[in-house]
């Protein structure tokens, strides 16, 4: 009950930070609306590279006397760190058994543990599902990504230990292969492992790769879906991703090249459908190229679009623009990752679209 009260308390506090009085929608939209004249980005609600919070959350490494703490060095090989991590897990499980907390699924403490791939939604803790919350509370170990918000990490149960495995452009705290080995090692040692991912674990989250690897090794994987950023952010802005007579389908695209190239969006020709909605994940760097290709293949240049940084969090910022102007206005606003991009006529159904057009007109008149 106390855990549920904590969830309610945190979510209630978050709600009031993000949403002012419901009878004053103009205050909400004006405060969160970012026009090109905005510059500096607010503090991140997520775990950025080299964050001091990573070390604070991993202080548990030095708690057990049965082993030495591995060096916190991003260049350490997994082969060097993994034996120490295994010893750590054994120490934690022994301690839990001594405290009456049990040692996994079996009475002998030697059974293989489960791995849960858990989606945490786009950032707002109110969008976390009850099932995800309960799984997080019962975890032995939580491996979390960069886009799991601080608010949600605060909900992790007191018996769980956290390990950061996040990635961002130009910096991977762990390779995907290392993450696979960590999940496998802890599960084989009998722990209940929770792999926390922002959004939904099976939508551009590489959850399918982790699930396939573990299942081939005989590890049971359970997936707890999360609200993907497209749904959560569209709802936050009042954008229906489909709408009768306007958009008959929605398509999710990744703007991130697997090999780090600048133009992975070869699908632009088939995606340039004015009767569909496009949602682009991880697309900041490739948007200029994508926009040009979409317009070249027939998508109207005045198609409404929006870019949303850190959507559904108190640090949310937005840029509304026609497709032809979107990349330039994003640059002026200084939006950073994570930013979701929605392109399509449905964007104009958001009450914020009208507000953004009115503010731009006011700026032009002032000049």
C-alpha positions as CSV (number, residue, x, y, z in Angstrom):
1,X,0.0,0.0,0.0
2,X,2.8,2.4,0.8
3,X,4.3,1.8,-2.6
4,X,1.0,2.6,-4.3
5,X,0.7,5.7,-2.2
6,X,4.2,6.7,-3.3
7,X,3.2,6.3,-6.9
8,X,0.0,8.4,-6.4
9,X,1.9,11.1,-4.6
10,X,4.7,11.4,-7.2
11,X,2.2,11.3,-10.1
12,X,0.0,13.9,-8.4
13,X,3.0,16.2,-7.9
14,X,4.1,15.7,-11.5
15,X,0.5,16.3,-12.8
16,X,0.4,19.7,-11.2
17,X,3.8,20.7,-12.5
18,X,2.8,19.8,-16.0
19,X,-0.9,20.8,-16.1
20,X,-2.1,24.1,-14.5
21,X,-5.7,24.6,-13.5
22,X,-7.9,22.9,-16.2
23,X,-9.9,26.1,-16.7
24,X,-6.7,27.9,-17.9
25,X,-5.5,26.0,-20.9
26,X,-3.9,29.1,-22.4
27,X,-1.4,29.1,-19.5
28,X,-0.4,25.5,-20.2
29,X,-0.1,25.9,-23.9
30,X,1.8,29.2,-23.8
31,X,4.2,27.9,-21.1
32,X,5.1,24.7,-23.0
33,X,5.1,26.2,-26.5
34,X,8.5,26.8,-27.8
35,X,8.8,29.2,-30.8
36,X,12.0,29.8,-32.7
37,X,13.1,32.6,-30.4
38,X,13.7,30.2,-27.5
39,X,17.3,29.1,-27.0
40,X,18.6,27.2,-24.0
41,X,17.2,23.8,-23.1
42,X,16.0,23.1,-19.6
43,X,17.6,20.4,-17.4
44,X,17.0,16.9,-18.6
45,X,14.5,14.6,-16.8
46,X,16.5,11.6,-18.1
47,X,19.9,10.2,-17.2
48,X,22.5,11.8,-19.5
49,X,26.0,10.5,-20.1
50,X,28.5,10.9,-17.2
51,X,25.6,11.9,-14.9
52,X,26.5,11.8,-11.2
53,X,23.3,10.0,-10.6
54,X,24.7,6.9,-12.3
55,X,27.4,6.5,-9.7
56,X,24.9,7.3,-6.9
57,X,22.6,4.6,-8.1
58,X,25.4,2.1,-8.3
59,X,26.8,2.7,-4.8
60,X,25.4,-0.7,-3.9
61,X,28.4,-2.1,-5.7
62,X,30.5,-1.4,-2.7
63,X,27.9,-2.7,-0.1
64,X,28.8,-6.4,-0.2
65,X,32.1,-7.5,1.4
66,X,32.3,-10.6,-0.7
67,X,33.9,-8.9,-3.6
68,X,35.8,-5.8,-4.8
69,X,34.1,-2.9,-6.6
70,X,34.9,-2.9,-10.3
71,X,36.2,0.4,-11.7
72,X,33.7,2.7,-13.2
73,X,35.3,3.0,-16.5
74,X,33.4,2.9,-19.8
75,X,36.4,1.3,-21.5
76,X,36.4,-1.8,-19.1
77,X,35.7,-5.0,-21.0
78,X,32.6,-7.0,-20.0
79,X,34.8,-10.1,-19.5
80,X,36.6,-8.2,-16.7
81,X,33.5,-6.8,-15.0
82,X,31.1,-9.7,-15.3
83,X,32.8,-12.0,-12.8
84,X,32.6,-9.3,-10.2
85,X,29.0,-8.6,-11.1
86,X,28.2,-12.3,-10.6
87,X,29.8,-12.3,-7.2
88,X,27.7,-9.2,-6.4
89,X,24.5,-10.9,-7.3
90,X,25.4,-14.0,-5.3
91,X,26.1,-11.7,-2.3
92,X,22.8,-9.9,-2.7
93,X,20.8,-13.1,-3.0
94,X,22.5,-14.5,0.1
95,X,21.6,-11.4,2.0
96,X,18.0,-11.5,0.9
97,X,17.8,-15.2,2.0
98,X,19.2,-14.3,5.4
99,X,16.7,-11.5,5.7
100,X,13.8,-13.8,4.8
101,X,13.3,-12.3,1.4
102,X,13.8,-15.5,-0.6
103,X,16.3,-16.4,-3.2
104,X,14.4,-16.4,-6.5
105,X,11.6,-18.6,-7.8
106,X,12.9,-21.8,-6.2
107,X,13.4,-22.8,-2.6
108,X,17.0,-23.9,-3.3
109,X,18.0,-20.5,-4.5
110,X,19.5,-22.1,-7.6
111,X,16.7,-21.8,-10.2
112,X,16.9,-19.6,-13.3
113,X,15.4,-16.2,-12.9
114,X,13.0,-14.4,-15.2
115,X,13.7,-11.4,-17.4
116,X,11.0,-8.7,-17.8
117,X,11.2,-6.2,-20.6
118,X,9.2,-3.3,-19.2
119,X,8.1,-0.2,-21.1
120,X,7.9,2.9,-18.9
121,X,6.1,5.2,-21.3
122,X,7.4,8.6,-22.6
123,X,8.4,10.0,-19.1
124,X,5.3,11.0,-17.2
125,X,5.0,8.5,-14.2
126,X,1.2,8.7,-14.5
127,X,1.6,6.8,-17.8
128,X,3.3,3.8,-16.2
129,X,1.0,0.8,-16.1
130,X,0.1,-0.9,-12.9
131,X,1.7,-4.1,-14.1
132,X,5.0,-2.4,-14.8
133,X,4.9,-0.8,-11.4
134,X,4.4,-4.1,-9.7
135,X,7.1,-5.8,-11.7
136,X,9.6,-3.0,-10.9
137,X,8.7,-3.3,-7.2
138,X,9.6,-7.0,-7.1
139,X,12.9,-6.8,-9.1
140,X,16.3,-8.0,-7.8
141,X,18.1,-6.0,-10.5
142,X,17.0,-3.2,-12.8
143,X,18.9,-2.4,-15.9
144,X,17.7,0.9,-17.2
145,X,18.0,3.0,-20.3
146,X,18.7,6.7,-20.7
147,X,15.0,7.5,-21.5
148,X,13.6,6.1,-18.3
149,X,12.8,9.3,-16.3
150,X,14.1,10.1,-12.9
151,X,10.6,10.1,-11.6
152,X,10.0,6.5,-12.6
153,X,13.4,5.4,-11.3
154,X,12.3,6.8,-7.9
155,X,9.6,4.1,-7.9
156,X,12.0,1.2,-8.0
157,X,11.6,-1.1,-5.0
158,X,14.0,-0.8,-2.0
159,X,15.3,-4.3,-2.6
160,X,16.3,-3.7,-6.2
161,X,19.7,-2.6,-7.4
162,X,20.1,-0.4,-10.5
163,X,22.6,-0.6,-13.3
164,X,22.7,2.0,-16.1
165,X,23.1,0.6,-19.6
166,X,21.9,3.7,-21.6
167,X,22.9,4.8,-25.0
168,X,23.0,8.2,-26.7
169,X,24.5,9.4,-29.9
170,X,28.3,9.0,-29.7
171,X,28.2,7.3,-26.3
172,X,27.2,3.8,-25.3
173,X,27.6,2.9,-21.7
174,X,27.3,-0.7,-22.8
175,X,27.3,-2.3,-26.2
176,X,24.2,-4.3,-27.1
177,X,26.2,-7.5,-26.8
178,X,27.3,-6.6,-23.3
179,X,23.7,-5.9,-22.3
180,X,22.7,-9.3,-23.6
181,X,25.4,-11.0,-21.5
182,X,24.4,-9.0,-18.4
183,X,20.8,-10.1,-18.7
184,X,21.8,-13.7,-19.3
185,X,24.3,-13.8,-16.5
186,X,22.0,-12.4,-13.8
187,X,19.1,-14.5,-15.0
188,X,21.2,-17.7,-14.9
189,X,22.2,-16.7,-11.3
190,X,18.5,-16.8,-10.3
191,X,17.7,-13.1,-10.1
192,X,14.5,-11.6,-11.3
193,X,15.8,-9.0,-13.8
194,X,13.9,-6.0,-15.0
195,X,15.0,-4.4,-18.2
196,X,13.5,-0.9,-18.1
197,X,13.0,0.9,-21.4
198,X,11.4,4.2,-22.3
199,X,8.2,4.1,-24.3
200,X,7.4,0.5,-25.4
201,X,10.2,-2.1,-25.3
202,X,9.2,-3.5,-28.7
203,X,9.0,-0.2,-30.6
204,X,12.4,1.0,-31.6
205,X,13.7,-0.2,-28.3
206,X,15.7,-3.3,-29.4
207,X,13.6,-5.3,-27.1
208,X,13.0,-7.9,-29.8
209,X,16.8,-8.5,-30.1
210,X,17.2,-9.0,-26.3
211,X,14.1,-11.3,-26.2
212,X,15.4,-13.4,-29.1
213,X,18.9,-13.7,-27.6
214,X,17.6,-14.8,-24.1
215,X,15.0,-17.2,-25.4
216,X,17.7,-19.0,-27.5
217,X,19.6,-19.4,-24.2
218,X,16.6,-20.9,-22.5
219,X,15.7,-17.9,-20.4
220,X,12.0,-17.0,-20.1
221,X,11.2,-13.4,-21.1
222,X,8.1,-11.6,-20.2
223,X,7.1,-8.3,-21.9
224,X,5.2,-5.6,-20.1
225,X,4.1,-3.1,-22.8
226,X,4.4,0.6,-22.3
227,X,2.8,3.7,-23.9
228,X,5.0,4.5,-26.8
229,X,6.1,8.1,-27.3
230,X,3.9,8.5,-30.4
231,X,0.7,7.8,-28.4
232,X,1.7,9.6,-25.2
233,X,2.9,12.8,-26.8
234,X,0.2,13.0,-29.4
235,X,-2.4,12.7,-26.6
236,X,-0.5,15.4,-24.6
237,X,-0.8,17.8,-27.5
238,X,-4.3,16.9,-28.5
239,X,-3.3,15.3,-31.8
240,X,-5.4,12.3,-33.0
241,X,-2.9,10.1,-34.9
242,X,-5.8,9.0,-37.1
243,X,-9.0,10.9,-37.8
244,X,-11.9,10.1,-40.1
245,X,-11.6,12.0,-43.4
246,X,-8.1,13.3,-42.6
247,X,-5.8,10.4,-41.8
248,X,-6.5,6.8,-42.5
249,X,-3.2,5.4,-41.2
250,X,-0.2,6.1,-39.0
251,X,3.3,5.1,-39.7
252,X,6.3,5.0,-37.3
253,X,9.7,5.7,-38.8
254,X,13.2,5.7,-37.3
255,X,15.4,8.6,-38.2
256,X,18.5,6.8,-36.8
257,X,20.9,5.0,-39.1
258,X,22.1,1.7,-38.0
259,X,25.6,2.5,-39.2
260,X,25.6,6.1,-38.2
261,X,24.9,7.4,-41.8
262,X,23.2,10.7,-42.5
263,X,20.5,9.4,-44.8
264,X,18.8,6.2,-43.6
265,X,15.3,7.3,-44.7
266,X,15.0,5.4,-48.0
267,X,11.3,4.8,-47.2
268,X,10.4,8.5,-47.9
269,X,8.9,7.7,-51.3
270,X,6.3,5.3,-49.9
271,X,5.8,7.4,-46.7
272,X,4.9,10.6,-48.6
273,X,1.1,10.1,-48.3
274,X,-1.0,13.1,-47.4
275,X,-3.7,10.9,-46.0
276,X,-1.4,9.3,-43.4
277,X,0.4,10.5,-40.3
278,X,4.1,10.0,-40.0
279,X,5.8,9.8,-36.6
280,X,9.6,9.9,-36.6
281,X,11.6,8.6,-33.7
282,X,15.2,9.7,-33.2
283,X,15.0,11.9,-36.3
284,X,16.6,15.2,-35.3
285,X,19.8,14.8,-37.3
286,X,18.1,13.3,-40.4
287,X,15.0,15.5,-40.5
288,X,16.4,18.0,-43.2
289,X,17.0,15.1,-45.5
290,X,13.7,13.4,-44.7
291,X,11.7,16.6,-45.2
292,X,13.2,17.2,-48.6
293,X,12.6,13.7,-49.7
294,X,9.0,13.7,-48.5
295,X,8.3,17.0,-50.4
296,X,10.1,15.7,-53.5
297,X,7.8,12.7,-53.5
298,X,4.7,14.7,-53.3
299,X,3.9,15.6,-49.7
300,X,2.7,19.2,-49.6
301,X,5.3,21.7,-48.4
302,X,2.6,23.3,-46.1
303,X,1.9,19.9,-44.3
304,X,1.5,20.7,-40.5
305,X,4.2,19.2,-38.3
306,X,5.5,19.4,-34.8
307,X,8.7,18.4,-33.0
308,X,8.4,17.7,-29.3
309,X,11.4,17.5,-27.0
310,X,11.1,15.4,-23.7
311,X,7.4,15.0,-24.3
312,X,5.0,14.5,-21.3
313,X,7.6,15.7,-18.8
314,X,7.7,19.1,-17.1
315,X,10.7,20.0,-19.4
316,X,8.6,19.4,-22.5
317,X,9.3,21.9,-25.4
318,X,7.6,22.1,-28.8
319,X,8.1,23.6,-32.2
320,X,5.1,23.7,-34.6
321,X,5.7,24.5,-38.2
322,X,4.9,23.6,-41.8
323,X,7.0,20.8,-43.1
324,X,9.1,23.1,-45.3
325,X,10.1,25.2,-42.2
326,X,10.3,22.6,-39.5
327,X,14.0,21.7,-39.6
328,X,15.1,25.4,-39.6
329,X,12.8,26.3,-36.7
330,X,14.0,23.3,-34.7
331,X,17.5,24.6,-35.2
332,X,16.6,28.0,-34.0
333,X,14.8,26.6,-30.9
334,X,17.8,24.4,-30.1
335,X,15.8,21.2,-29.4
336,X,17.8,18.2,-28.3
337,X,17.3,14.5,-28.1
338,X,14.9,12.9,-27.3
339,X,12.7,14.7,-29.7
340,X,9.7,13.1,-31.5
341,X,8.4,14.5,-34.8
342,X,4.8,14.2,-36.0
343,X,4.0,15.1,-39.6
344,X,0.5,15.2,-41.1
345,X,-2.7,17.1,-41.4
346,X,-3.9,15.8,-38.0
347,X,-1.3,18.1,-36.3
348,X,-3.5,21.1,-37.3
349,X,-6.2,19.6,-35.1
350,X,-4.2,20.4,-32.0
351,X,-5.3,23.5,-30.2
352,X,-1.6,24.4,-29.9
353,X,-1.3,24.6,-33.7
354,X,-3.7,27.6,-33.8
355,X,-1.9,29.2,-30.8
356,X,1.5,28.8,-32.6
357,X,0.2,30.4,-35.8
358,X,-1.2,33.3,-33.8
359,X,2.1,33.9,-31.9
360,X,4.0,33.8,-35.1
361,X,1.7,36.4,-36.6
362,X,2.1,38.6,-33.5
363,X,5.9,38.4,-33.9
364,X,5.7,39.4,-37.5
365,X,3.4,42.3,-36.7
366,X,5.7,43.5,-33.9
367,X,8.5,43.8,-36.5
